[in-house]
Amino acid sequence: MSSLALEGKSALITGASRGIGKAIALRFAAEGCDIAVNYVTEAGRDNAAEAAQTAEEIGGLGRQALCVEADVTDPLAVEAMVANVIKTFGKLDILVNNAGITRDRTLKKLAKEDWDSVIAVNLTGAFHCARAVIEHMRERQYGRIISISSVIAQMGNIGQTNYAASKAGLIGFTKSLAREVARRGITVNVIAPGFIATEMTQAILPDIMAQIVPTIPMGYLGQPEDVANAAVFLASAEASYITGQVLSVNGGLYM
Ligand code: NAD
């Protein structure tokens, strides 16, 4: 028997061109999983090239990779993406809702567009993806749905009412869906990372970051691989009896 945790599985990971999504993609591939690398077109950067780079690294690990462009806010694009993934891999075992954005402003200055865009990507995007995969998973009586929430959902943060609401929404969504599909061999869980060293946290001003780091009991930012380790566990057979849970990966920031 193989010792790889995800041997023979296939996964769709949203926003997998960089950061935490990419780390999860590479770690899953290293555990024997074929990967659909979702990416979106963003102004000012070549996400297609970054996704292709992720796919090349997955190939280097001996697994199949499929780059799939889709904006998770677009339900038709998501449905087409999922159909493409199932056709290519023959099945889809694991969905990781990782795509996420921030538009940080205090409530006084928060435009409705800042609210709407963050909810649309972080929360409604996960809804679109889960809805697109759920029938397939129900039919196969197997599935793993993992959504990347945030410590901000648990403790709040100045300037992040929109982000906190979207990420807390993912937790309620997960617990409800977990109950709906618990008898169908499908588990639904959330990972709540603390501050992780990616482009998202590089955008935090240095003086603000200097105030944040001392509040982390471990005293440093996590790495994308720390989140990927938790994702592998939740996707693996060893987590078969775990559903509707929030797994915090935060260096003790919230406990
Ligand atoms: P990142 O900005 O590097 O990655 C975000 C990814 O989401 C990118 O690949 C981006 O292209 C993609 N994306 C954005 N909008 C999309 C859309 N509409 N459709 C498809 N893809 C889209 O940031 P990251 O730190 O790697 O964040 C990954 C996830 O982890 C996010 O959900 C984020 O909220 C969450 N998170 C990050 C931290 C942290 O400290 N970095 C902490 C907690 C949670």
Residues whose N, C-alpha, C, O or C-beta is under 5 A from the ligand:
A	BS01	NAD	G15 A16 S17 R18 G19 I20 G21 Y39 V40 A70 D71 V72 T73 N98 A99 G100 I101 V121 I148 S149 S150 V151 P193 G194 F195 I196 T198 E199 M200 T201
